[in-house]
Each structure stands twice: as C-alpha cells, then as structure tokens.
Amino acid sequence: MESQYVINALAALAQASRLRIFRALVVRGNEGLTPARLAEMMGMPANTLSFHLKGLMHADLISQERSGRNLIYRAQYDRMNAVLAYLSENCCQGQACEVVPQTDCQTT
C-alpha cells in the first residue's frame, strides 16, 4: 500500500464528523445507509453530510451505490483493513504481538 493513500485516509478520518460517519457505516455493515438515514443519525444538515461523504469517498474509505432512487453508502472494509495493516506492518519488530485485554476503567 502506498503511504500517500494512508495519509489521505488518516486525514479524512482526522475530523470528528467524518470519523462518526465512517464508524456508523462500519457498524451498519454491508447493508449500508442512505444519506437521509445518516443525516438523521448524525443530526446534521444534508449539505454538510454531503461534504463529509465526498471527503470519505475521495479517500476511498467508503463506496456509493445507487439502489433505485436511493444512494447507499458503505464502508470499504478492504481499504480500512489495508490502512490498519500498513500501520501495524512492523509492529513488535516483526514478532507476534501479545494482545492484552482491556479492563473496564473505573473512576474513584
């Protein structure tokens, strides 16, 4: 994977609204979401949502498909996984990393 692609993907996700939108699409899975449903979930106007969706599409993190009169947006899992693989490529100096389970944080 090209480092420029990773930079573009991380730059796109380095904005709170785009990160929330992307996470909502990841949670939704292959079913995807329409812009109307996303706007409702995010509590943002359609034109603002459109701006953020274009940014995520430009970074190739989401896809758009027409289904009848609706547009369906989906997370690009292969691209997301490629970014994660790039970031962790040399993790732990090439050795298998030990995953330490997180415990619940408790405030006192």
C-alpha positions in Angstrom: 0.0 0.0 0.0 1.2 3.5 -0.9 2.0 5.7 2.1 0.1 8.6 0.3 -3.1 6.5 0.4 -2.7 6.0 4.1 -2.0 9.7 4.6 -5.2 10.6 2.7 -7.3 8.1 4.7 -6.0 9.3 8.0 -6.5 12.9 7.0 -10.1 12.1 6.1 -10.7 10.5 9.4 -9.0 13.2 11.4 -12.2 15.2 11.5 -14.9 14.4 14.1 -17.9 14.3 11.8 -16.2 12.2 9.1 -15.0 9.8 11.8 -18.5 9.5 13.2 -20.0 8.9 9.8 -17.3 6.3 8.9 -17.9 4.4 12.2 -21.7 4.4 11.6 -21.1 2.8 8.2 -18.7 0.3 9.7 -21.3 -0.7 12.3 -24.1 -0.9 9.7 -22.1 -3.4 7.7 -22.8 -4.4 4.1 -26.3 -3.1 4.3 -25.0 0.4 4.2 -27.0 3.6 4.9 -28.8 6.2 2.9 -27.9 9.9 3.2 -31.2 10.6 4.7 -30.7 8.0 7.5 -27.1 9.1 8.0 -28.2 12.8 8.3 -30.8 11.8 10.9 -28.3 9.7 12.9 -25.7 12.3 12.8 -28.0 15.2 13.4 -26.6 17.2 10.5 -28.0 19.0 7.5 -27.9 17.2 4.2 -25.4 19.6 2.6 -23.0 19.2 5.5 -23.3 15.4 5.3 -22.7 15.5 1.5 -19.5 17.4 2.1 -18.2 14.9 4.5 -19.3 11.9 2.4 -17.4 13.3 -0.5 -14.3 13.6 1.7 -14.6 10.0 2.7 -15.2 8.9 -0.9 -12.2 10.9 -2.1 -10.1 9.0 0.5 -11.6 5.7 -0.9 -12.8 4.7 2.6 -16.5 4.4 1.6 -18.4 3.5 -1.6 -21.6 4.7 -3.1 -24.2 2.6 -4.9 -27.4 3.6 -6.5 -30.4 1.4 -5.5 -33.5 2.6 -7.3 -33.9 6.3 -6.3 -31.6 5.9 -3.3 -27.9 6.2 -2.8 -26.4 3.6 -0.4 -23.1 4.4 1.3 -20.9 1.6 2.7 -17.6 1.3 4.4 -14.8 -0.1 2.2 -13.6 -2.8 4.6 -10.8 -3.9 2.4 -9.4 -0.4 2.3 -9.8 0.1 6.0 -8.0 -3.2 6.7 -5.2 -2.2 4.3 -4.7 1.0 6.3 -4.6 -0.9 9.6 -2.2 -3.5 8.1 0.1 -0.7 6.9 0.1 0.9 10.3 0.9 -2.3 12.1 3.2 -3.8 9.5 6.3 -3.6 11.6 4.6 -3.9 14.9 6.6 -5.6 17.7 9.7 -5.8 15.5 8.1 -8.5 13.3 7.2 -10.7 16.2 3.7 -11.8 17.1 2.2 -9.2 19.4 0.6 -10.1 22.7 -2.9 -8.7 22.9 -3.6 -7.5 26.4 -7.4 -7.4 27.1 -8.6 -4.0 28.3 -10.3 -3.9 31.6 -13.1 -1.6 32.4 -12.0 1.8 33.6 -13.3 2.8 37.0 -13.3 6.2 38.4 -12.9 6.8 42.1 
